[in-house]
């Protein structure tokens, strides 16, 4: 072949290769996904970092600057936070409190969730259908709702307000039990153990019990089998639960506000919120960066412990089966009674307390004469709740209810679709650069505290987004679109995890066979991928629906009267000395979540455990 022909052949081959890459729908989807993730995640993160180095007008006097110095580079906020007389109050003490809460909640929640997961999956525990539903209920109830129930049970009159149920019985409840770190740790443990249960139960369910039976045949006791066989197999799930629980615990705000603020017990998240509300954005973002660094260190340690791609073969070629381990004639009834007592006290009682408190005309008076349905269906009375009617006759409640339903449905649908697409990219691109890039980009919102994430989007989209003088995105402050955008992006890590878990269960051979038959990308996706992922789609929808319906921290900074949701309305009532109305709203919110999940579980086989096990 002549040199000219060789050159022509190479150029034509290169041209055909480029054409194949450009015209491939999968590649287009990957490119669009990366561009959107960079715009919606990376750029806001970079904007948050640069904001901490920009001098604000209100601080000109503190640094001796002039109006010309506004927006210029400064280390003032970092120096004030890390090395000033205010550092102990603003940073060090809240940081110690945050780490204390995070570590203690993680240890307690991991132990509780792992034990419950083992009992539900590997033992012959009776009434599993009841327990399996009851154990998920804490995930459906916001932690700040549990805080309200805790206060209703244990609060004292010494810090102002009506006494709780225990105090009304004449019991001297210590303040350390009603408020502060002990109360916070207990409430958050009763909330976040559900994450461990979902992850560990899914991991246990995938393990072939023959592995444990072989250990038993060799003479190993139950304790040794748990320690040497079961634990190593579920260790990745446990460590993932540690990261999830720790990050959530140090970033939570609602529970700290209810149980910590009355005794001046502050964490980084509460300090972040207070700085954001006082328009001290630079300091708030600096705190958020420190929280991101802490969460990133925890993730790094997790990766080092189990390896970024370490896995175990738990399903053999002979087929998997699960042989339940007997709890014994004595152990079975004892454990059953203990679990019933735990669920009654830790799950049922908070709901009962919220219902009871919602029907009390005045707090702290537990008598039939004090019973009322005013906060539910009452007409306006100037002597009660500043003349506002019961929630079912209250326009604010109706507006918040409609906003919450609209927000959860819209985000559930779009978030699940995006999550399935991102999961498809991650699953198909495993071991490839674009798959790793998408997986890492999607994970970033998980590291950013919810309060800070809402603040970032408030700052970013309070003004129009332009490119070369052309407005791409108008100002979104006060709009439903901003709520939708921030909710979808913040919950992408969970949505993508559910999507990845779903897509990994679909064999690539099915698509390969369809490709050989001449089916295009979109036809393969519609005819093969989507139908097979229907069950996972419903589970992913429920995962997002439940998370957004109870969300408070994320949206608390971007709320307006017209965009108010049920969690924010409950928060407003609680801070406005109307806890009964707040309890009514919380009960309605829980009822919606529980009803939708029950319907999805019965009709669509929704499984939150499988959604979180990606």
DRENMAR-266344 format. One line per 4 residues: number of its first residue (from 1); their letters; for each residue x, y negated, z of C-alpha. Coordinates in Angstrom, 3 decimals. Layout:
// residues N
NUM) A) X:Y:Z ~ ...
This chain:
// residues 614
1) XXXX) 0.000:0.000:0.000 ~ 1.293:-3.428:-0.938 ~ 2.055:-5.974:1.845 ~ -0.779:-8.241:0.661
5) XXXX) -3.244:-5.335:0.794 ~ -2.020:-4.383:4.290 ~ -2.477:-7.978:5.482 ~ -5.945:-8.106:3.928
9) XXXX) -6.863:-4.763:5.504 ~ -5.714:-5.904:8.980 ~ -7.516:-9.241:8.721 ~ -10.714:-7.586:7.565
13) XXXX) -10.479:-5.030:10.389 ~ -9.952:-7.848:12.902 ~ -12.869:-9.772:11.417 ~ -15.130:-6.727:11.672
17) XXXX) -14.041:-6.137:15.272 ~ -14.805:-9.750:16.210 ~ -18.155:-9.540:14.432 ~ -19.007:-6.323:16.296
21) XXXX) -18.166:-7.948:19.639 ~ -20.073:-11.167:18.910 ~ -23.181:-9.466:17.533 ~ -23.391:-6.838:20.283
25) XXXX) -26.376:-7.784:22.527 ~ -24.650:-6.297:25.585 ~ -21.658:-8.600:25.140 ~ -23.954:-11.605:24.715
29) XXXX) -25.772:-10.721:27.945 ~ -22.441:-10.359:29.765 ~ -21.243:-13.740:28.486 ~ -24.470:-15.527:29.415
33) XXXX) -24.436:-13.889:32.853 ~ -20.863:-14.993:33.558 ~ -21.526:-18.574:32.410 ~ -24.656:-18.840:34.593
37) XXXX) -22.917:-17.301:37.609 ~ -20.009:-19.722:37.273 ~ -22.389:-22.680:36.998 ~ -24.714:-21.633:39.807
41) XXXX) -22.162:-20.155:42.232 ~ -18.567:-21.158:41.515 ~ -19.176:-24.834:40.693 ~ -21.317:-25.466:43.822
45) XXXX) -18.631:-23.785:45.927 ~ -15.918:-25.956:44.377 ~ -18.122:-29.017:44.870 ~ -18.485:-28.132:48.553
49) XXXX) -14.720:-27.821:48.950 ~ -13.931:-31.117:47.191 ~ -16.624:-32.933:49.193 ~ -14.703:-32.258:52.415
53) XXXX) -11.802:-34.316:51.034 ~ -13.885:-37.315:49.899 ~ -14.294:-40.319:52.192 ~ -17.903:-41.292:52.910
57) XXXX) -19.052:-44.887:53.276 ~ -20.259:-44.409:56.865 ~ -16.715:-43.482:57.963 ~ -14.917:-46.484:56.463
61) XXXX) -14.646:-48.203:59.835 ~ -13.200:-45.069:61.464 ~ -10.311:-44.926:58.973 ~ -9.959:-48.674:58.491
65) XXXX) -10.882:-48.539:54.822 ~ -12.788:-50.787:52.435 ~ -15.608:-50.169:49.971 ~ -13.017:-49.393:47.324
69) XXXX) -11.950:-46.356:49.362 ~ -15.358:-44.647:49.172 ~ -14.954:-41.283:47.446 ~ -11.155:-41.301:47.620
73) XXXX) -9.068:-38.404:48.887 ~ -8.838:-38.054:52.669 ~ -7.917:-35.484:55.322 ~ -9.958:-37.346:57.941
77) XXXX) -12.726:-34.755:58.252 ~ -10.376:-31.770:58.523 ~ -8.156:-33.618:61.009 ~ -11.214:-34.604:63.054
81) XXXX) -12.468:-31.031:63.029 ~ -9.187:-29.169:63.616 ~ -6.925:-31.527:65.576 ~ -8.805:-34.213:67.500
85) XXXX) -10.344:-34.738:70.913 ~ -13.653:-33.531:69.466 ~ -12.240:-30.229:68.177 ~ -13.161:-28.270:71.313
89) XXXX) -16.774:-29.426:71.254 ~ -17.257:-29.403:67.486 ~ -15.272:-26.328:66.476 ~ -13.398:-24.222:69.005
93) XXXX) -16.179:-23.571:71.514 ~ -18.863:-22.966:68.830 ~ -16.371:-20.722:66.987 ~ -15.774:-18.635:70.110
97) XXXX) -19.530:-18.379:70.626 ~ -20.068:-17.359:66.996 ~ -17.401:-14.645:67.137 ~ -18.776:-13.385:70.455
101) XXXX) -22.267:-13.113:69.012 ~ -21.019:-11.568:65.759 ~ -18.836:-8.891:67.385 ~ -21.309:-7.911:70.122
105) XXXX) -24.296:-7.761:67.765 ~ -22.297:-5.729:65.233 ~ -21.200:-3.138:67.801 ~ -24.666:-2.767:69.357
109) XXXX) -26.563:-2.790:66.042 ~ -24.198:-0.279:64.404 ~ -24.513:2.162:67.298 ~ -28.292:1.858:67.486
113) XXXX) -28.866:1.983:63.728 ~ -26.491:4.919:63.178 ~ -28.101:7.006:65.941 ~ -31.579:6.328:64.562
117) XXXX) -30.435:7.152:61.010 ~ -28.963:10.483:62.118 ~ -32.097:11.390:64.054 ~ -34.370:10.539:61.099
121) XXXX) -32.306:12.286:58.401 ~ -30.396:15.166:60.028 ~ -32.473:16.262:63.025 ~ -35.806:18.054:63.441
125) XXXX) -37.321:15.047:65.194 ~ -41.161:15.163:65.091 ~ -43.416:12.358:63.798 ~ -40.816:11.274:61.239
129) XXXX) -43.354:9.588:58.970 ~ -44.407:7.322:61.810 ~ -40.855:6.655:62.991 ~ -39.535:6.029:59.461
133) XXXX) -42.093:3.250:58.995 ~ -41.693:1.850:62.501 ~ -37.919:1.645:62.200 ~ -38.230:-0.663:59.164
137) XXXX) -40.573:-3.115:60.902 ~ -37.729:-5.183:62.479 ~ -36.481:-5.949:58.972 ~ -39.910:-7.412:58.170
141) XXXX) -40.067:-9.654:61.244 ~ -37.790:-12.717:61.177 ~ -35.307:-12.866:64.039 ~ -36.668:-16.262:65.087
145) XXXX) -40.114:-14.644:65.527 ~ -38.525:-12.187:67.942 ~ -36.994:-15.193:69.690 ~ -40.472:-16.653:70.172
149) XXXX) -41.668:-13.351:71.649 ~ -38.596:-13.204:73.897 ~ -39.280:-16.686:75.240 ~ -42.943:-15.854:75.780
153) XXXX) -41.830:-12.915:77.920 ~ -38.840:-14.311:79.837 ~ -38.742:-18.116:79.689 ~ -38.717:-20.041:82.949
157) XXXX) -40.293:-23.327:83.976 ~ -36.954:-24.610:85.294 ~ -35.967:-25.847:81.841 ~ -39.347:-27.422:81.173
161) XXXX) -42.512:-26.073:79.630 ~ -44.846:-23.320:80.735 ~ -43.418:-20.143:82.295 ~ -43.321:-16.857:80.424
165) XXXX) -45.226:-13.673:81.188 ~ -42.661:-12.308:83.668 ~ -42.498:-15.599:85.560 ~ -46.302:-15.794:85.688
169) XXXX) -46.270:-12.477:87.561 ~ -44.141:-14.093:90.239 ~ -40.836:-12.567:89.131 ~ -37.749:-14.758:89.354
173) XXXX) -36.307:-14.460:85.840 ~ -32.647:-15.566:85.680 ~ -31.835:-18.172:83.054 ~ -29.049:-16.018:81.587
177) XXXX) -31.702:-13.466:80.595 ~ -34.106:-16.009:79.118 ~ -31.541:-18.123:77.278 ~ -27.954:-17.972:76.113
181) XXXX) -25.680:-15.255:74.686 ~ -27.267:-12.192:76.374 ~ -30.720:-13.058:75.048 ~ -29.330:-13.867:71.587
185) XXXX) -27.347:-10.619:71.371 ~ -30.335:-8.491:72.408 ~ -32.733:-10.199:69.986 ~ -30.316:-10.064:67.044
189) XXXX) -29.448:-6.432:67.780 ~ -33.139:-5.521:67.685 ~ -33.292:-7.259:64.303 ~ -30.077:-6.314:62.507
193) XXXX) -29.944:-2.628:63.447 ~ -32.342:-2.153:60.532 ~ -29.505:-2.922:58.089 ~ -27.365:-0.159:59.568
197) XXXX) -30.281:2.246:59.547 ~ -31.029:1.575:55.865 ~ -27.416:2.012:54.748 ~ -26.444:4.948:56.955
201) XXXX) -29.682:6.875:56.400 ~ -29.188:6.610:52.645 ~ -25.596:7.849:52.987 ~ -26.651:10.747:55.227
205) XXXX) -29.437:11.683:52.833 ~ -26.892:12.133:50.016 ~ -24.659:14.510:52.011 ~ -25.064:18.229:51.365
209) XXXX) -25.627:19.861:54.761 ~ -23.549:22.860:53.601 ~ -20.472:20.814:54.496 ~ -21.599:20.654:58.115
213) XXXX) -22.747:24.282:58.094 ~ -19.297:25.425:56.996 ~ -17.827:23.567:59.950 ~ -20.301:25.308:62.254
217) XXXX) -19.390:28.703:60.762 ~ -15.761:27.978:61.586 ~ -16.733:27.513:65.223 ~ -16.830:23.725:65.438
221) XXXX) -19.225:22.214:67.944 ~ -21.829:19.561:67.089 ~ -19.665:16.788:68.513 ~ -16.652:17.838:66.425
225) XXXX) -18.795:18.205:63.280 ~ -20.146:14.690:63.778 ~ -16.669:13.295:64.404 ~ -14.657:15.204:61.788
229) XXXX) -17.169:15.779:58.948 ~ -20.262:13.565:59.137 ~ -18.593:10.360:60.338 ~ -15.880:10.230:57.613
233) XXXX) -18.532:10.775:54.941 ~ -20.740:7.919:56.133 ~ -17.848:5.645:57.171 ~ -18.086:3.473:54.009
237) XXXX) -21.780:2.862:54.722 ~ -21.054:2.068:58.380 ~ -18.297:-0.391:57.492 ~ -20.561:-2.027:54.913
241) XXXX) -23.186:-2.373:57.644 ~ -20.567:-3.961:59.919 ~ -19.781:-6.612:57.311 ~ -23.457:-7.238:56.617
245) XXXX) -24.376:-7.493:60.296 ~ -21.360:-9.582:61.324 ~ -21.818:-12.098:58.504 ~ -25.536:-12.411:59.163
249) XXXX) -25.053:-12.761:62.927 ~ -22.481:-15.568:62.756 ~ -24.523:-17.392:60.107 ~ -27.975:-17.228:61.691
253) XXXX) -29.541:-20.461:62.916 ~ -33.167:-19.897:63.953 ~ -32.435:-17.593:66.888 ~ -29.624:-19.855:68.133
257) XXXX) -31.980:-22.822:67.946 ~ -34.671:-21.090:70.032 ~ -32.535:-19.273:72.612 ~ -29.310:-21.262:72.669
261) XXXX) -30.217:-24.934:72.364 ~ -32.137:-25.176:75.705 ~ -28.889:-24.318:77.560 ~ -26.538:-26.119:75.136
265) XXXX) -25.213:-22.857:73.758 ~ -24.118:-23.767:70.241 ~ -22.484:-21.798:67.458 ~ -20.949:-22.837:64.154
269) XXXX) -24.280:-22.370:62.395 ~ -26.141:-24.656:64.817 ~ -23.340:-27.240:64.613 ~ -23.481:-26.994:60.836
273) XXXX) -27.224:-27.652:60.883 ~ -26.925:-30.635:63.225 ~ -24.183:-32.205:61.099 ~ -26.213:-31.636:57.942
277) XXXX) -29.329:-33.221:59.460 ~ -27.291:-36.239:60.597 ~ -25.967:-36.684:57.034 ~ -22.424:-35.762:58.107
281) XXXX) -22.110:-33.614:55.008 ~ -18.309:-33.492:54.858 ~ -17.957:-32.059:58.361 ~ -20.822:-29.630:57.793
285) XXXX) -19.216:-28.328:54.603 ~ -15.838:-27.992:56.352 ~ -17.513:-25.798:58.978 ~ -19.145:-23.777:56.218
289) XXXX) -15.755:-23.197:54.582 ~ -14.365:-21.909:57.874 ~ -17.324:-19.526:58.166 ~ -16.708:-18.333:54.590
293) XXXX) -13.053:-17.700:55.453 ~ -14.052:-15.675:58.520 ~ -16.517:-13.596:56.476 ~ -13.913:-13.124:53.715
297) XXXX) -11.360:-11.858:56.232 ~ -13.923:-9.367:57.499 ~ -14.583:-8.188:53.940 ~ -10.832:-7.914:53.252
301) XXXX) -10.335:-5.763:56.352 ~ -13.276:-3.611:55.255 ~ -11.708:-3.085:51.825 ~ -8.382:-2.140:53.384
305) XXXX) -10.014:0.372:55.705 ~ -11.970:2.280:53.072 ~ -10.373:1.133:49.810 ~ -12.152:-0.893:47.140
309) XXXX) -13.070:2.234:45.155 ~ -12.770:4.995:47.692 ~ -15.615:7.500:47.624 ~ -16.437:11.063:48.603
313) XXXX) -17.991:13.840:46.541 ~ -21.007:14.771:48.625 ~ -23.077:16.609:46.006 ~ -21.753:19.875:44.673
317) XXXX) -22.553:21.897:41.596 ~ -24.650:24.406:43.543 ~ -27.260:21.830:44.300 ~ -27.766:19.835:47.439
321) XXXX) -29.911:20.879:50.350 ~ -30.404:19.561:53.823 ~ -30.716:21.844:56.839 ~ -32.052:19.990:59.852
325) XXXX) -30.201:20.253:63.144 ~ -32.327:21.313:66.091 ~ -32.553:18.969:69.057 ~ -33.401:21.796:71.450
329) XXXX) -36.454:22.585:73.531 ~ -35.502:19.996:76.145 ~ -33.816:17.457:73.911 ~ -36.621:17.133:71.379
333) XXXX) -39.374:15.926:73.757 ~ -36.952:13.750:75.733 ~ -35.596:12.015:72.625 ~ -39.124:11.639:71.230
337) XXXX) -40.319:9.953:74.415 ~ -37.255:7.683:74.491 ~ -37.844:6.656:70.873 ~ -41.523:6.012:71.502
341) XXXX) -40.609:3.846:74.477 ~ -37.978:2.016:72.423 ~ -40.372:1.283:69.581 ~ -43.084:0.240:72.027
345) XXXX) -40.796:-2.195:73.848 ~ -38.552:-3.340:71.031 ~ -40.998:-3.468:68.119 ~ -44.635:-3.239:69.149
349) XXXX) -44.371:-5.438:72.236 ~ -42.996:-8.527:70.393 ~ -45.920:-8.336:67.962 ~ -48.435:-7.879:70.782
353) XXXX) -46.910:-10.818:72.670 ~ -47.143:-13.062:69.618 ~ -50.810:-12.111:69.149 ~ -51.550:-12.643:72.840
357) XXXX) -49.807:-16.020:72.948 ~ -51.665:-17.171:69.833 ~ -54.965:-16.761:71.719 ~ -53.983:-18.753:74.813
361) XXXX) -55.348:-22.272:75.137 ~ -52.532:-23.245:77.511 ~ -49.166:-21.547:77.816 ~ -48.356:-19.516:80.889
365) XXXX) -51.952:-18.967:82.029 ~ -52.834:-15.311:81.535 ~ -56.560:-15.201:82.242 ~ -59.753:-14.606:80.277
369) XXXX) -60.810:-18.234:80.869 ~ -57.723:-19.324:78.948 ~ -58.538:-17.097:75.972 ~ -59.372:-18.963:72.744
373) XXXX) -59.344:-18.609:68.977 ~ -58.916:-22.345:68.495 ~ -55.429:-22.024:67.003 ~ -56.854:-19.601:64.441
377) XXXX) -60.274:-20.988:63.454 ~ -60.928:-23.965:65.755 ~ -62.274:-27.346:64.623 ~ -60.240:-30.521:65.260
381) XXXX) -60.073:-31.446:68.941 ~ -58.102:-34.544:70.028 ~ -57.148:-32.765:73.278 ~ -55.571:-29.783:71.522
385) XXXX) -52.581:-29.774:69.163 ~ -52.883:-33.516:68.509 ~ -56.304:-33.058:66.925 ~ -55.252:-30.556:64.276
389) XXXX) -57.663:-27.701:63.473 ~ -56.847:-23.984:63.601 ~ -54.535:-22.702:60.909 ~ -57.285:-21.206:58.727
393) XXXX) -58.933:-24.647:58.592 ~ -55.635:-26.511:58.274 ~ -54.605:-27.847:54.866 ~ -50.917:-27.701:55.850
397) XXXX) -51.232:-23.980:56.517 ~ -53.111:-23.303:53.275 ~ -50.507:-25.259:51.325 ~ -47.634:-23.429:53.066
401) XXXX) -49.325:-20.060:52.514 ~ -49.762:-20.697:48.799 ~ -46.171:-21.968:48.520 ~ -44.829:-18.875:50.290
405) XXXX) -46.830:-16.483:48.121 ~ -45.833:-18.301:44.969 ~ -42.178:-18.476:46.026 ~ -41.953:-14.814:46.965
409) XXXX) -43.766:-13.589:43.858 ~ -41.791:-15.767:41.426 ~ -38.477:-14.996:43.108 ~ -39.378:-11.342:43.503
413) XXXX) -40.007:-10.974:39.783 ~ -37.154:-13.129:38.443 ~ -34.719:-12.104:41.168 ~ -35.394:-8.430:40.520
417) XXXX) -35.057:-8.822:36.746 ~ -31.759:-10.681:37.118 ~ -30.619:-8.167:39.721 ~ -31.382:-5.229:37.429
421) XXXX) -29.539:-6.891:34.530 ~ -26.533:-7.692:36.703 ~ -26.657:-4.166:38.094 ~ -26.715:-2.835:34.534
425) XXXX) -23.631:-4.890:33.676 ~ -21.845:-3.783:36.849 ~ -22.718:-0.117:36.365 ~ -21.813:-0.069:32.654
429) XXXX) -18.680:-2.131:33.267 ~ -17.265:-0.154:36.189 ~ -13.489:-0.150:35.936 ~ -13.589:-2.896:33.277
433) XXXX) -12.706:-6.549:33.697 ~ -16.166:-7.965:32.973 ~ -17.815:-5.509:35.377 ~ -15.441:-6.423:38.200
437) XXXX) -15.823:-10.146:37.465 ~ -19.627:-10.032:37.577 ~ -19.543:-7.924:40.742 ~ -17.241:-10.412:42.504
441) XXXX) -19.149:-13.506:41.354 ~ -22.471:-12.076:42.523 ~ -20.999:-11.344:45.956 ~ -19.942:-14.962:46.671
445) XXXX) -23.379:-16.287:47.838 ~ -23.404:-13.604:50.504 ~ -20.323:-15.195:52.121 ~ -21.817:-18.694:52.255
449) XXXX) -23.971:-19.446:55.340 ~ -27.605:-19.934:54.372 ~ -27.862:-23.416:55.899 ~ -24.752:-24.537:54.014
453) XXXX) -25.952:-22.929:50.774 ~ -29.176:-24.910:50.943 ~ -27.152:-28.048:51.673 ~ -24.924:-27.447:48.646
457) XXXX) -27.877:-27.160:46.280 ~ -29.537:-30.172:47.873 ~ -26.408:-32.220:47.214 ~ -25.853:-30.794:43.736
461) XXXX) -29.388:-31.075:42.358 ~ -30.515:-34.274:44.066 ~ -29.206:-36.015:40.961 ~ -29.558:-35.076:37.263
465) XXXX) -27.011:-32.642:35.823 ~ -25.534:-34.123:32.660 ~ -23.042:-32.997:30.024 ~ -21.569:-35.523:27.569
469) XXXX) -24.317:-37.941:28.521 ~ -27.101:-35.415:27.881 ~ -29.314:-34.467:30.831 ~ -29.297:-30.680:31.140
473) XXXX) -31.130:-30.400:34.457 ~ -33.225:-33.238:35.950 ~ -33.136:-34.135:39.643 ~ -34.852:-31.307:41.509
477) XXXX) -35.120:-32.630:45.063 ~ -38.588:-32.084:46.477 ~ -39.602:-29.686:43.703 ~ -40.663:-26.055:43.770
481) XXXX) -37.984:-25.398:41.135 ~ -35.208:-26.174:43.639 ~ -36.694:-23.757:46.164 ~ -36.885:-21.075:43.487
485) XXXX) -33.360:-21.673:42.230 ~ -31.674:-21.632:45.628 ~ -33.663:-18.568:46.731 ~ -32.880:-16.537:43.614
489) XXXX) -29.157:-17.330:43.654 ~ -28.726:-16.773:47.395 ~ -30.396:-13.351:47.226 ~ -28.543:-12.220:44.088
493) XXXX) -26.096:-10.068:46.127 ~ -28.974:-7.933:47.431 ~ -30.787:-7.930:44.092 ~ -27.632:-6.931:42.209
497) XXXX) -26.823:-4.239:44.789 ~ -30.288:-2.783:44.310 ~ -29.859:-3.006:40.534 ~ -26.443:-1.338:40.616
501) XXXX) -27.725:1.465:42.834 ~ -30.630:1.920:40.442 ~ -28.592:1.899:37.232 ~ -25.942:4.303:38.560
505) XXXX) -28.654:6.946:38.831 ~ -29.348:6.746:35.072 ~ -26.962:8.911:33.081 ~ -25.097:7.151:30.286
509) XXXX) -25.620:10.239:28.113 ~ -29.244:9.211:27.576 ~ -28.227:5.906:25.979 ~ -25.476:7.607:23.995
513) XXXX) -27.976:10.069:22.536 ~ -30.337:7.219:21.634 ~ -27.456:5.323:20.006 ~ -26.629:8.348:17.843
517) XXXX) -30.272:8.388:16.749 ~ -29.923:4.762:15.650 ~ -31.730:3.028:18.512 ~ -30.584:-0.545:19.094
521) XXXX) -29.682:-2.081:22.469 ~ -33.054:-3.667:23.220 ~ -34.964:-0.554:22.156 ~ -32.755:1.605:24.399
525) XXXX) -33.287:-0.777:27.294 ~ -37.082:-0.930:26.862 ~ -37.644:2.759:26.068 ~ -35.034:4.391:28.333
529) XXXX) -33.439:2.153:30.943 ~ -36.480:0.223:32.129 ~ -38.890:3.195:32.459 ~ -36.299:5.199:34.395
533) XXXX) -35.544:2.243:36.663 ~ -39.183:1.490:37.492 ~ -38.970:2.937:41.001 ~ -35.795:1.005:41.722
537) XXXX) -37.379:-2.120:40.258 ~ -40.200:-1.900:42.806 ~ -37.728:-1.287:45.639 ~ -35.615:-4.248:44.524
541) XXXX) -38.721:-6.418:44.326 ~ -39.661:-5.485:47.892 ~ -36.135:-6.189:49.102 ~ -36.319:-9.740:47.735
545) XXXX) -39.981:-10.234:48.665 ~ -39.363:-9.370:52.316 ~ -36.186:-11.464:52.523 ~ -37.680:-14.613:51.011
549) XXXX) -41.047:-14.442:52.801 ~ -39.300:-14.723:56.186 ~ -36.469:-17.056:55.073 ~ -35.916:-20.160:57.196
553) XXXX) -32.190:-20.990:57.367 ~ -31.778:-21.250:53.595 ~ -34.599:-23.711:52.927 ~ -34.734:-25.725:56.141
557) XXXX) -32.682:-28.612:54.705 ~ -34.533:-28.876:51.379 ~ -38.100:-28.746:52.705 ~ -40.599:-31.518:51.944
561) XXXX) -44.275:-31.728:53.027 ~ -45.425:-30.566:49.595 ~ -43.015:-27.600:49.394 ~ -43.394:-26.365:52.976
565) XXXX) -43.481:-22.585:53.454 ~ -44.812:-20.435:56.293 ~ -41.446:-20.018:58.088 ~ -40.822:-23.767:57.983
569) XXXX) -44.370:-24.518:59.167 ~ -43.902:-22.130:62.112 ~ -40.581:-23.816:62.906 ~ -42.255:-27.236:62.774
573) XXXX) -45.068:-26.148:65.091 ~ -42.609:-24.639:67.564 ~ -40.506:-27.805:67.694 ~ -43.686:-29.878:67.918
577) XXXX) -44.784:-28.220:71.165 ~ -47.451:-26.102:69.466 ~ -46.042:-22.580:70.009 ~ -49.497:-20.972:69.771
581) XXXX) -49.958:-22.263:66.227 ~ -46.398:-21.183:65.432 ~ -47.236:-17.673:66.637 ~ -50.363:-17.620:64.449
585) XXXX) -48.301:-18.477:61.374 ~ -45.685:-15.843:62.257 ~ -48.372:-13.163:62.620 ~ -49.886:-14.001:59.222
589) XXXX) -46.431:-13.882:57.641 ~ -45.651:-10.480:59.144 ~ -49.076:-9.121:58.127 ~ -48.466:-10.122:54.500
593) XXXX) -45.024:-8.527:54.394 ~ -46.169:-5.326:56.086 ~ -49.247:-4.973:53.865 ~ -47.331:-5.543:50.615
597) XXXX) -44.574:-3.131:51.646 ~ -47.100:-0.463:52.672 ~ -48.892:-0.752:49.322 ~ -45.627:-0.663:47.366
601) XXXX) -44.367:2.281:49.392 ~ -47.552:4.312:48.909 ~ -48.184:3.496:45.249 ~ -44.754:2.733:43.838
605) XXXX) -42.460:4.764:46.064 ~ -40.535:1.668:47.152 ~ -37.473:2.620:49.187 ~ -35.453:-0.147:50.836
609) XXXX) -32.774:2.293:51.915 ~ -31.981:3.281:48.330 ~ -32.038:-0.359:47.250 ~ -29.369:-1.325:49.781
613) XX) -27.180:1.691:49.186 ~ -25.493:0.507:46.019
